[in-house]
Amino acid sequence: MNFYPYEEDSLLFSKKSARNVFIVLVILFFSVYIGSEQFGYFDMALYGYLWATILCFVLLTIRITSWTLRPPTRRLWKQGIKMMFSAKGLAFVLKTLYTNIGEQKFIRKRSMYRWAQHMFISWGVLFSFAITFALVLNWLHFELVEPKTYAAVVFGIPLFRMGVDSPLAIAIYHGLNWTGIATIIGCGMALYRRVTDEKKLVEQSKEYDFFPLFLLIAISITGSLLTVSALWMEGAFYLGIGLAHQVTVIIFLLYFPFSKFWHLPLRFLAVMVPMYHSMAEQKPCARCGREYATATQIKDVQLALEKRHLSVPIEHTNLHFSDMCAECRRVSHRLGGYGAKIELGQAHLILEPTGRNGLQLKKGGKQ
């Protein structure tokens, strides 16, 4: 069977990537412009971080565009967005986000150790992203309104005031230190597990499994050392530590879209999957009658396979192999290999092998 690329237009990826990158850059520009109050509160100390962040968003946009152009994911994404516009669909998305991102039950089912490790890393990184992007893109800044009082300003709107030595101010100013500690704990747990279970992790590799953890630890340690230098060392080594921290953060941002960290945005994008499976009507297997998938899912699988010229229809019928559950597909293939007839009890059809690794309607095979 010949293999065809998933899109006939070879320039489609380039055109859609260019369009999406342009949209992202326009949104970023206006968000920075509004957040910094027409560049009035632009922090030049974060200039290097800013360009690395913009490039990270560009690369991430290209990666997501590539992901959504694959026939299965493209179909899944379109169906998910369509379902999400209903009240039931939106409620399902919010519930799934809480379960998969908030509680992360899919990890807790495996082991409590892995769940705790994953919670430390994921929430440490997510909160670090939130704080870093808000500051680097100038969405958030602090204005001195009184000698010992600051106002937190988000997109030019003052939200609240706080004393410079208040518990709230200490919690906010050291937000990246708290998230860094959580990340270090989680990465330490992950490294311990990878070293002790090294023989069990067959697909483990240094560049894929260990380097991201060391990179996160380096970012967290150098960031915390900036605070140590400023508070307890009278600024000693601050410039060198700051440069080391900036280098590690920039490496992380450029490495992020093409590394193991890619599964972070993918986890949010994949929230469509459980909604896609649960909100449509279930369809019974054409052979045994057992419900195994939704009618929408089966139809979309057939369309995706047809798009790639990999469709496997049952000749002289309106059915495909995907109209049977996995077990019945295996049984039918095996029966066909022996030249035996295959009865589809639910579809009231009798099939026979085509001699080309396929099935067709047996002559007079309608029950």
C-alpha positions in Angstrom: 0.0 0.0 0.0 1.4 3.4 -1.0 1.8 6.0 1.7 0.7 9.6 1.1 1.4 12.7 3.1 -1.4 13.8 5.3 -2.0 17.0 3.3 -1.9 17.3 -0.5 -0.8 21.0 -0.2 2.8 20.8 0.8 2.8 24.5 1.7 -0.2 24.3 4.0 2.0 23.9 7.1 4.2 26.9 6.2 1.1 29.0 5.4 -0.7 28.1 8.6 2.4 28.4 10.8 3.1 31.9 9.3 -0.5 33.0 9.9 -0.6 31.6 13.5 2.8 33.1 14.4 1.7 36.5 13.1 -1.5 36.3 15.2 0.5 35.3 18.3 3.1 38.1 17.7 0.3 40.7 17.3 -1.4 39.6 20.5 1.9 39.6 22.4 2.8 43.1 21.1 -0.5 44.6 22.2 -0.5 42.8 25.5 3.0 44.2 26.3 1.9 47.6 25.1 -1.2 47.7 27.2 0.4 46.0 30.2 3.4 48.3 30.3 1.1 51.4 29.9 2.4 52.3 26.4 5.9 51.1 27.4 6.0 53.5 30.4 6.9 50.7 32.9 9.1 48.6 30.7 11.7 46.8 32.8 15.0 46.7 30.8 16.5 44.2 33.3 14.1 41.6 31.8 15.0 42.5 28.2 16.8 39.2 27.4 14.1 37.2 29.0 11.5 39.0 26.9 13.0 38.1 23.6 13.5 34.5 24.7 9.9 34.3 25.8 8.7 35.7 22.4 10.8 33.2 20.6 9.5 30.4 22.8 5.9 31.4 22.0 6.8 31.4 18.2 8.3 27.9 18.4 5.5 26.6 20.5 3.0 28.0 18.0 4.8 26.2 15.2 4.8 23.0 17.1 1.1 23.2 18.0 0.3 24.0 14.4 2.1 20.9 13.2 0.3 18.8 15.8 -3.2 20.1 14.8 -2.5 19.5 11.1 -2.3 15.7 11.5 -5.6 14.2 10.3 -6.5 12.5 13.6 -5.7 15.4 15.9 -7.1 18.0 13.5 -10.4 16.1 13.4 -10.3 15.7 17.2 -9.6 19.4 17.7 -12.5 20.5 15.4 -15.0 18.1 17.1 -13.8 19.2 20.5 -14.2 22.9 19.8 -17.7 22.2 18.4 -18.7 20.3 21.5 -17.2 22.9 23.8 -19.6 25.6 22.6 -22.5 23.9 24.3 -23.2 24.4 28.0 -22.7 20.7 28.7 -19.4 20.7 26.8 -18.1 23.7 28.6 -19.0 22.2 32.0 -17.3 19.0 31.0 -14.1 20.8 30.0 -13.9 22.7 33.3 -14.5 19.5 35.2 -11.8 17.6 33.2 -9.3 20.5 33.7 -9.8 20.2 37.4 -9.5 16.4 37.4 -6.6 16.1 35.0 -4.6 19.3 35.7 -5.8 20.2 39.3 -5.9 16.8 41.0 -4.0 14.9 38.4 -5.9 11.7 39.2 -4.4 9.9 36.2 -1.0 9.9 38.1 -2.4 9.2 41.6 -3.8 5.9 40.3 -0.3 4.7 39.6 1.3 5.5 42.9 1.2 8.2 45.6 5.0 8.8 45.3 4.7 9.6 41.5 1.6 11.7 42.2 3.4 13.9 44.8 6.5 14.2 42.6 4.3 15.2 39.6 2.3 17.7 41.7 5.5 19.4 43.0 7.0 19.7 39.5 3.9 20.6 37.5 2.5 23.2 39.9 6.0 24.6 40.6 6.6 25.0 36.9 3.1 26.3 36.1 3.2 29.0 38.8 6.7 29.9 37.8 5.5 30.3 34.2 2.6 32.5 35.4 4.8 34.8 37.5 7.6 34.9 34.9 5.4 35.7 31.9 3.4 38.3 33.9 6.6 40.1 34.8 8.6 39.6 31.6 5.7 40.6 29.3 5.0 43.6 31.6 1.4 42.5 32.3 2.2 43.0 36.0 4.3 45.6 37.8 4.4 47.3 41.2 4.2 51.1 41.7 5.3 52.9 44.8 2.3 55.0 45.9 3.5 55.9 49.4 6.9 55.7 51.1 6.3 52.1 52.3 3.3 51.1 50.2 3.2 49.5 46.8 0.3 49.0 44.4 0.0 45.9 42.2 -0.9 47.0 38.7 -2.2 44.5 36.1 -2.6 45.7 32.5 -2.6 49.3 33.9 -5.3 48.7 36.4 -4.3 49.0 40.1 -5.7 46.0 41.9 -4.6 46.3 45.5 -2.1 48.0 47.9 0.3 46.3 50.3 2.9 47.4 52.8 6.5 46.8 51.8 7.1 44.6 54.8 3.6 43.0 55.0 3.2 39.1 54.9 1.3 39.6 51.6 4.2 41.5 50.0 6.8 38.9 51.2 4.6 36.1 49.8 4.3 37.8 46.4 7.9 39.1 46.1 9.3 35.7 46.9 6.7 33.8 44.7 9.4 32.4 42.4 11.4 31.2 45.4 8.4 29.2 46.7 7.8 27.7 43.3 11.5 27.0 42.9 11.6 25.1 46.2 8.6 23.0 45.1 10.3 22.3 41.7 13.6 21.3 43.4 11.7 18.8 45.7 9.8 17.3 42.7 12.9 17.1 40.5 14.8 15.5 43.4 12.1 12.9 43.8 12.1 12.2 40.0 15.9 11.8 39.9 15.8 9.4 42.9 13.1 7.3 41.2 15.0 7.3 37.9 18.3 6.2 39.5 16.7 3.5 41.7 14.4 2.2 38.9 17.0 2.6 36.1 16.7 -1.0 35.0 12.9 -0.8 34.8 12.8 2.3 32.7 13.7 0.8 29.4 13.2 4.0 27.3 15.1 6.2 29.7 17.8 8.5 28.2 20.0 11.1 29.6 19.1 13.9 27.2 15.3 13.2 27.4 14.8 12.3 31.1 17.7 13.7 33.1 18.7 16.9 31.3 15.2 18.6 31.8 15.3 17.8 35.5 18.9 19.2 35.9 17.8 22.3 33.9 14.8 23.0 36.2 17.0 22.5 39.3 19.6 24.9 37.9 17.0 27.5 37.2 15.5 27.2 40.7 18.8 27.3 42.5 20.3 30.3 40.6 17.0 32.1 41.0 17.0 31.5 44.8 20.6 32.5 45.1 19.7 36.0 43.7 17.5 36.4 46.8 20.3 35.1 49.1 22.8 37.5 47.6 20.5 40.5 47.9 19.2 39.8 51.4 22.2 38.2 53.3 25.3 38.8 51.2 25.0 42.5 50.5 24.8 41.9 46.8 28.0 39.8 46.5 28.2 37.8 43.3 24.8 39.1 42.3 25.8 40.0 38.7 27.4 36.6 38.0 24.4 34.7 39.6 22.0 36.9 37.6 23.8 36.1 34.4 23.9 32.3 35.2 20.1 32.5 35.9 19.4 34.3 32.7 21.3 31.8 30.6 19.6 28.8 32.2 16.1 30.4 31.8 16.8 31.3 28.1 18.1 27.7 27.4 14.9 26.4 29.0 12.6 28.6 27.0 14.2 27.7 23.7 14.4 24.0 24.7 10.8 23.9 25.9 8.8 23.5 22.7 10.9 20.5 21.5 11.5 18.7 24.7 9.7 16.5 27.2 8.2 19.8 28.5 6.0 19.8 25.4 3.5 17.5 27.3 2.6 20.5 29.5 0.6 22.4 26.8 -0.3 19.1 25.2 -2.1 18.1 28.5 -4.3 21.2 28.2 -4.9 20.6 24.5 -5.7 16.9 25.1 -8.6 17.9 27.4 -10.7 17.5 24.3 -10.1 13.7 24.3 -12.3 12.6 27.2 -15.0 15.0 26.2 -14.9 13.6 22.7 -15.4 10.1 24.0 -18.1 10.8 26.6 -20.5 13.4 25.0 -21.5 11.4 21.9 -23.8 8.4 21.6 -22.0 5.0 21.9 -22.1 2.7 18.9 -22.3 -1.1 19.1 -19.9 -3.4 17.3 -21.2 -4.7 14.0 -20.2 -8.3 15.0 -20.8 -8.8 18.7 -23.0 -5.8 19.5 -20.8 -4.5 22.4 -20.5 -0.8 22.7 -16.9 0.1 22.2 -16.7 3.7 21.0 -18.8 6.7 20.0 -20.4 6.9 16.6 -18.7 10.3 16.1 -15.3 8.8 17.0 -15.7 5.9 14.6 -16.7 8.1 11.7 -13.8 10.5 12.4 -11.4 7.6 12.4 -12.7 6.4 9.1 -12.3 10.0 7.6 -8.8 10.3 9.0 -7.7 7.0 7.5 -9.3 7.9 4.2 -7.5 11.2 4.2 -4.2 9.3 4.4 -5.4 6.6 1.9 -5.2 4.0 4.6 -8.9 3.3 4.8 -9.9 -0.4 5.2 -13.5 -0.8 4.0 -15.4 -4.1 3.9 -16.0 -4.5 0.2 -19.6 -4.4 -1.2 -20.9 -3.0 2.1 -21.1 0.4 3.8 -19.0 -0.9 6.7 -15.3 -0.6 7.6 -13.1 -2.7 9.9 -13.4 0.1 12.4 -17.1 -0.7 12.7 -16.0 -3.7 14.8 -14.4 -3.6 18.2 -10.8 -4.5 18.6 -11.5 -8.1 19.6 -13.8 -8.8 16.7 -11.3 -7.2 14.3 -8.7 -9.7 15.4 -11.1 -12.7 15.2 -12.3 -11.6 11.8 -8.7 -11.3 10.5 -7.9 -14.7 11.8 -11.0 -16.4 10.4 -10.3 -14.6 7.1 -6.8 -16.0 7.1 -8.2 -19.5 7.3 -10.7 -18.8 4.5 -13.6 -19.2 6.9 -16.8 -17.2 6.7 -17.3 -14.3 9.2 -20.8 -13.6 10.5 -21.6 -10.0 11.6 -24.5 -10.8 13.8 -25.5 -7.2 14.5 -25.2 -6.1 10.9 -26.8 -9.3 9.6 -24.1 -9.9 7.1 -21.8 -12.8 6.2 -18.3 -12.0 5.0 -15.5 -13.8 3.3 -11.8 -13.0 2.7 -10.9 -11.1 -0.5 -7.5 -12.9 -0.8 -5.8 -9.4 -0.4 -5.8 -9.3 3.4 -9.3 -7.8 3.4 -12.9 -8.8 3.7 -15.9 -8.6 1.4 -19.6 -9.5 1.4 -20.1 -13.2 0.7 -22.3 -13.8 -2.3 -25.8 -14.0 -0.9 -24.4 -13.1 2.4 -27.2 -10.9 3.7 -29.0 -12.6 6.6 
